[in-house]
Amino acid sequence: MARINTNVSALAAQRGLARSQRQLDATLQRLSSGLKINRGADDPAGLIASEGLRSEMAGISQAIDNSQRASNVIATAEAALGEVASLLLNIKELVVEAANSGALSKEEIEANQLQIDSAVESITRISNTATFAGLHLLNGNLDYITSGVNAAAIKALHVQQANFGTAPFTPVSISVLTAGARAALQFRTSAIASAVTLELTGNGGVDVLTFTSGTAASAIAYAVNRLTDATGVQADYINSANPASGIVFRSVGYGSKSFVSVRAQAGTFATVDGSGNPRTRATGVDAVATVNGALTVADGLNVKLNTTSLDLELTLAPSFGTGSTSFTITGGGARFQLGPQVTSNQQVSLGIQSVAASKLGDDDIGFLSQIVTGGVYSLANGGAGRASRIIERAIRQVAVIRGRLGAFERNTLDTNVNSLSVALENVTASESTIRDADFAAETSALTRAQILTQAGTAVLATANSTPQTVLSLLR
């Protein structure tokens, strides 16, 4: 057919050329951007999946950064605590040296006291100045805040970790089912009938005491109490209002690890337990309590709870006995976002107590701030023995904090970074499969599109020239 108003062949060629040109443009865009999906029209379903994976990648990457920054915070705090520990060891040496008063002059002991004062001052200064990007780490700023603590029931309290979730506070309910007790042996006589040699043993050590016939129980108690620091055993009247009731030998500490033994090496000395049964050795009793419904057996009076939502340690007051008490954790602690989603199960909280001199030690033996000049346990006041025990307690407290921080860094932060790194690798690989261009396939498609475009251009030229053949009919 020889029609010239409508060139159907040219229209078909144009359509094919336009399709080839679109394919060429799409291939060039993918090769230039490196992406298989550059806009929603390229692959709507793939775009949705890819954006979701990109969101996960962003969250995981930031969680890794958060964990690494948290590790830096913990390392900074631990380094400062290392200096505190070194100072405490130096103080320990100075106190032990000063106790050797038979070989030291008064001036030398005073010089030791000056060094102790300086070291204690440095510990408090480190507590106040240890910071990370303006965040105070060791002055109690990162400790938990509590309210409603009954001092008559709870003697000491340390909250290591508390997960508040979506609640503004965490209630803690404690019910003591079995009261902790010291080891005790009773001597129910006002005086001994014949001479006796006693071997007295406790957690502190063993000593031997000899008493003549007719020695009053009060004199025995006095002798025992003079050696309490060496044996860990003390003596009191069974009935303070009636000295004739006899005496009771008690361990200084509470719980099953504490014991007292009174054995006669020569002569007769009858001791009984609280029920009147003959005994020469007794052990204490550990407290049994529930904390927020979780049953825990204490170490003496020290109750510990470690769950995913609450980690704390408290010391029950000896006079509390059995019963219930409660308090509330209202805030505080350092919260670290360790997961890609902002939810409570992907966050970890940690409390860091103050290590100022007024906080190291406890109510039983005293605090580090009391061993400086003018303090009740300074060397000038003859407090070397008590000062030594205070320092040992402080060294242990700092060591426990360092250990907790080290365990948190190693077992929580480092493992979290490793886990998230693997997750990021897998999610990135999945997103790449969906969105990234396959250059091998795209270069092949480019060659094909180029050939089709060139062929379409040639065919269109031929189709456009075909109507000219009509002119031959007019000759």
C-alpha positions in Angstrom: 0.0 0.0 0.0 1.4 3.4 -0.9 0.1 5.9 1.7 2.0 9.0 2.7 -0.2 10.7 5.3 0.5 8.0 7.8 3.8 6.2 8.0 3.0 3.2 10.1 6.4 1.7 9.7 8.0 4.9 11.0 5.7 4.8 14.0 6.6 1.2 14.8 10.3 2.1 14.5 9.9 5.1 16.7 8.2 3.0 19.4 11.0 0.4 19.3 13.6 3.1 19.3 12.0 4.8 22.3 11.9 1.6 24.3 15.5 0.9 23.5 16.4 4.4 24.5 14.6 4.0 27.8 16.5 0.8 28.4 19.8 2.5 27.6 19.0 5.4 29.9 18.1 3.1 32.7 21.3 1.0 32.2 23.4 4.2 32.1 21.8 5.5 35.3 22.4 2.2 37.1 26.1 2.1 36.0 26.7 5.7 37.0 25.0 5.4 40.4 25.9 1.8 41.2 22.3 1.2 42.3 19.8 -1.1 40.8 17.0 0.9 42.4 17.2 4.6 41.9 13.6 5.5 42.3 10.4 3.8 43.3 9.3 2.9 39.8 12.4 0.8 39.3 11.2 -1.8 41.9 8.5 -0.7 44.3 8.6 -3.9 46.5 12.4 -3.9 46.4 12.5 -0.3 47.5 10.3 -1.0 50.5 12.5 -3.9 51.6 15.6 -2.0 51.0 14.6 1.1 53.0 13.6 -1.2 55.9 17.0 -2.8 55.8 18.7 0.6 55.6 16.9 1.6 58.7 18.2 -1.4 60.5 21.7 -0.7 59.2 21.5 2.9 60.6 20.3 1.7 64.0 22.9 -1.1 64.2 25.8 1.2 63.1 24.8 3.8 65.8 24.4 1.0 68.4 28.0 -0.1 67.6 29.2 3.5 68.0 27.2 3.8 71.3 28.8 0.6 72.6 32.3 1.8 71.7 31.7 5.1 73.4 30.3 3.4 76.5 33.5 1.3 76.5 35.5 4.5 76.5 33.5 5.8 79.4 34.1 2.6 81.4 37.8 2.6 80.5 38.2 6.2 81.7 36.4 5.4 85.0 38.4 2.2 85.5 41.7 4.0 84.9 40.9 6.6 87.6 39.9 3.8 90.0 43.3 2.2 89.3 45.0 5.4 90.6 42.7 5.3 93.7 43.7 1.7 94.3 47.4 2.6 94.1 46.9 5.4 96.6 45.1 3.0 98.9 48.0 0.5 98.7 50.4 3.3 99.6 48.3 4.3 102.6 48.2 0.7 103.7 52.0 0.5 103.7 52.2 3.8 105.7 49.8 2.6 108.3 51.5 -0.8 108.7 54.8 1.0 109.0 53.5 3.4 111.6 52.2 0.5 113.7 55.9 -0.4 114.2 56.1 2.3 116.8 58.9 0.6 118.7 61.2 1.2 115.8 59.9 4.6 114.6 60.2 8.0 116.2 57.2 10.3 116.8 58.4 12.5 114.0 58.5 9.6 111.5 55.0 8.6 112.5 53.8 12.2 112.0 55.5 12.2 108.6 53.6 9.1 107.7 50.4 10.8 108.8 51.1 13.8 106.5 51.5 11.4 103.5 48.3 9.7 104.5 46.5 13.0 104.6 47.8 13.9 101.1 46.9 10.5 99.7 43.3 10.7 101.1 42.9 14.2 99.7 44.1 13.0 96.3 41.5 10.2 96.4 38.7 12.6 97.0 40.1 14.9 94.3 40.2 12.0 91.8 36.6 11.2 92.7 35.5 14.8 92.0 37.5 15.3 88.8 37.3 12.0 86.9 35.1 13.0 83.9 34.4 12.0 80.3 33.2 14.8 78.0 32.0 16.7 81.0 30.2 13.7 82.6 31.4 13.1 86.2 32.1 9.4 86.7 33.2 8.8 90.3 31.6 11.4 92.5 28.3 9.6 92.8 26.7 11.4 89.8 26.1 8.0 88.2 24.9 6.3 91.4 21.2 5.4 91.8 18.9 7.6 93.8 16.7 5.9 96.4 13.9 7.0 98.7 12.1 5.5 101.7 15.0 3.3 102.9 14.4 2.3 106.5 17.7 2.7 108.4 16.4 0.4 111.1 16.0 -2.4 108.6 18.7 -1.7 106.0 22.2 -0.8 107.2 23.9 -0.4 103.8 22.6 -0.4 100.2 24.3 -0.5 96.8 22.3 -0.7 93.6 24.4 -1.9 90.8 21.8 -2.0 88.0 18.1 -1.2 87.7 16.0 -1.3 84.5 13.1 1.2 84.9 11.5 0.2 81.6 8.7 2.7 80.9 8.1 3.4 84.6 9.6 6.5 86.3 10.7 4.4 89.3 11.4 0.9 90.5 9.8 -0.3 93.8 11.8 -2.8 95.9 10.1 -5.0 98.5 12.1 -7.1 100.9 10.7 -9.8 103.2 13.1 -11.4 105.7 12.0 -15.0 106.3 15.0 -16.1 108.5 17.1 -13.6 110.5 20.8 -13.8 110.2 22.6 -14.8 113.4 26.1 -14.9 114.8 27.7 -18.1 116.1 27.2 -18.4 119.8 28.2 -20.6 122.7 27.1 -20.1 126.3 28.9 -20.6 129.6 26.0 -20.6 132.1 28.1 -20.3 135.3 29.2 -17.2 137.2 32.7 -18.6 137.8 34.8 -21.6 137.0 35.3 -24.2 139.7 38.8 -25.3 138.8 41.8 -24.0 136.7 41.3 -24.3 133.0 43.2 -23.7 129.8 40.9 -22.7 126.9 41.6 -22.8 123.2 39.6 -20.0 121.7 39.1 -20.1 117.9 37.2 -17.8 115.5 37.4 -16.5 112.0 40.2 -14.2 113.0 42.5 -16.9 114.4 43.2 -19.0 117.5 44.5 -18.1 121.0 45.0 -19.9 124.3 43.8 -18.5 127.6 44.5 -19.9 131.1 42.4 -19.1 134.1 42.8 -20.1 137.7 40.1 -21.6 139.9 37.4 -19.3 140.9 37.9 -16.8 138.0 34.6 -15.0 137.5 32.8 -15.2 134.1 33.2 -11.4 133.8 37.0 -11.7 134.0 36.9 -14.4 131.3 34.8 -12.1 129.1 37.3 -9.3 129.6 40.2 -11.5 128.6 38.3 -12.7 125.5 37.4 -9.2 124.4 41.0 -8.1 124.7 41.8 -10.5 121.9 38.8 -10.0 119.7 40.8 -8.4 116.9 43.0 -11.5 116.8 40.4 -14.3 117.2 37.2 -12.8 115.8 35.4 -13.8 119.1 33.8 -11.5 121.6 32.1 -12.2 125.0 29.1 -10.6 126.7 26.8 -11.4 129.6 24.0 -13.8 128.8 21.8 -11.4 130.7 23.3 -8.0 131.0 21.2 -7.3 134.1 22.4 -10.4 135.9 26.2 -11.0 135.7 25.7 -14.3 137.5 23.8 -15.6 134.4 27.2 -16.4 132.7 28.7 -15.3 129.4 28.1 -16.0 125.8 30.9 -16.3 123.2 29.9 -14.8 119.9 31.5 -14.5 116.5 32.0 -11.0 115.3 30.5 -11.8 111.9 27.1 -13.1 110.9 26.2 -16.1 108.8 27.3 -19.7 108.2 30.9 -18.6 107.4 31.3 -17.3 110.9 32.1 -19.7 113.7 33.3 -19.8 117.3 35.0 -22.7 119.1 35.8 -22.9 122.8 37.7 -26.0 123.8 39.3 -26.9 127.1 42.8 -28.1 126.7 43.2 -28.6 130.4 40.5 -28.7 133.1 36.7 -28.6 132.5 34.8 -25.9 130.8 31.2 -26.7 129.7 29.6 -24.6 126.9 26.2 -25.1 125.4 24.2 -23.8 122.4 21.1 -21.7 122.7 18.9 -24.7 123.4 21.1 -26.0 126.2 22.8 -28.8 124.2 26.5 -29.3 125.0 28.6 -27.8 122.2 32.2 -26.8 121.8 31.7 -25.3 118.3 28.9 -23.3 116.7 28.3 -21.6 113.4 26.2 -18.6 112.5 23.0 -18.5 110.4 22.5 -16.9 107.0 19.5 -14.7 106.6 16.9 -15.8 104.1 14.8 -13.2 102.3 12.8 -12.5 99.2 13.5 -9.4 97.1 10.5 -8.5 94.8 9.4 -12.1 95.2 12.7 -13.7 94.3 14.1 -15.9 97.0 17.7 -15.3 98.0 20.0 -16.8 100.7 22.2 -14.1 102.2 25.8 -14.3 103.1 25.3 -13.5 106.8 23.3 -10.3 106.6 24.4 -9.4 103.1 21.6 -9.9 100.7 22.3 -10.0 97.0 19.9 -10.1 94.0 21.0 -10.2 90.4 18.2 -10.3 87.8 17.9 -8.8 84.3 15.8 -5.9 85.8 17.5 -5.4 89.2 21.0 -6.0 90.6 21.6 -4.9 94.2 23.4 -5.7 97.4 22.2 -4.7 100.8 23.1 -5.3 104.4 20.3 -6.0 106.9 20.5 -4.3 110.3 21.3 -6.9 112.9 18.4 -5.8 115.1 15.8 -6.0 112.3 15.1 -9.7 112.6 12.3 -11.0 110.4 9.7 -8.8 108.7 9.2 -6.7 105.6 10.5 -3.4 104.4 10.5 -1.5 101.1 12.0 1.4 99.3 12.0 2.9 95.9 14.7 3.5 93.3 13.7 6.9 91.8 16.4 7.5 89.3 20.1 7.8 88.6 22.5 5.4 87.1 24.2 5.5 83.7 22.0 4.2 80.9 23.6 2.9 77.7 21.7 2.3 74.5 23.2 -0.8 73.1 20.6 -2.0 70.6 19.3 -0.6 67.3 15.8 0.0 68.8 15.0 2.4 71.6 13.4 -0.1 73.9 14.1 -1.1 77.5 15.3 -4.6 76.6 18.0 -3.0 74.4 19.3 -0.7 77.1 21.6 -1.4 80.0 21.9 0.6 83.2 24.8 0.7 85.5 25.4 2.4 88.8 28.9 3.7 89.8 29.3 4.7 93.5 31.3 7.6 94.7 34.9 6.8 95.8 35.4 9.9 97.8 37.1 9.4 101.1 33.9 9.9 103.0 32.3 7.0 101.1 35.0 4.4 101.3 34.5 2.2 104.3 31.3 1.5 106.2 29.4 2.2 109.4 30.9 -0.8 111.2 34.6 0.0 111.0 34.6 3.6 109.9 35.4 5.6 106.8 38.6 6.6 105.1 38.1 10.3 105.9 38.4 9.4 109.6 42.1 8.3 109.3 43.4 11.8 108.4 44.9 14.2 110.9 42.2 15.1 113.4 40.2 12.0 112.6 39.2 9.5 115.3 41.3 6.8 113.7 44.4 8.8 112.8 47.9 7.6 113.7 48.2 10.3 116.3 45.2 8.9 118.1 46.7 5.4 118.0 44.2 4.2 115.5 46.6 2.2 113.3 44.7 -1.0 113.8 41.3 0.4 112.9 42.8 2.4 110.1 44.3 -0.7 108.6 40.9 -2.4 108.6 39.2 0.7 107.1 41.8 0.7 104.3 41.4 -3.0 103.7 37.6 -2.5 103.3 38.2 0.5 101.0 40.6 -1.5 98.8 38.0 -4.3 98.5 35.3 -1.8 97.6 37.4 -0.2 94.9 38.4 -3.6 93.6 34.8 -4.7 93.4 33.8 -1.6 91.5 36.7 -2.1 89.1 35.8 -5.8 88.6 32.2 -4.9 87.9 33.2 -2.3 85.4 35.6 -4.7 83.8 33.0 -7.4 83.6 30.5 -5.0 82.0 33.1 -3.8 79.4 34.2 -7.3 78.6 31.0 -9.4 78.8 28.5 -6.8 77.8 30.0 -4.1 75.6 32.6 -6.0 73.8 30.3 -9.0 73.0 27.6 -6.5 72.0 30.0 -4.9 69.5 30.9 -8.3 68.1 27.3 -9.4 67.8 26.2 -6.2 66.2 29.1 -6.2 63.7 28.0 -9.6 62.5 24.4 -8.4 62.2 25.5 -5.3 60.3 27.5 -7.4 57.9 24.5 -9.7 57.1 22.0 -6.9 56.9 24.3 -4.9 54.6 24.7 -8.0 52.4 21.0 -8.4 52.1 20.4 -4.7 51.3 23.2 -4.8 48.7 21.6 -7.8 47.0 18.3 -5.9 46.6 19.6 -2.4 45.8 23.1 -2.5 44.3 23.6 -2.9 40.6 25.2 -6.0 39.1 27.8 -4.4 36.9 28.4 -7.6 34.9 24.7 -7.8 34.0 24.3 -4.1 33.5 27.3 -3.9 31.1 25.7 -6.7 29.0 22.4 -4.8 29.1 24.3 -1.6 28.0 25.7 -3.3 25.0 22.3 -4.7 24.0 20.6 -1.4 24.5 23.3 0.4 22.5 22.9 -2.1 19.6 19.1 -1.8 19.7 19.3 2.0 19.8 21.6 2.1 16.8 19.5 -0.5 14.9 16.3 1.4 15.8 17.8 4.6 14.5 18.7 3.0 11.2 15.3 1.4 10.8 13.6 4.7 11.5 15.7 6.3 8.8 14.7 3.6 6.4 11.0 3.9 7.4 11.1 7.7 6.9 12.6 7.3 3.4 10.0 4.7 2.2 7.2 7.3 1.3 9.5 8.9 -1.1 9.1 5.9 -3.4 5.6 7.2 -4.2 7.3 9.9 -6.3 8.2 7.3 -8.9 4.5 6.8 -9.7 4.3 10.5 -10.7 6.9 10.3 -13.4 
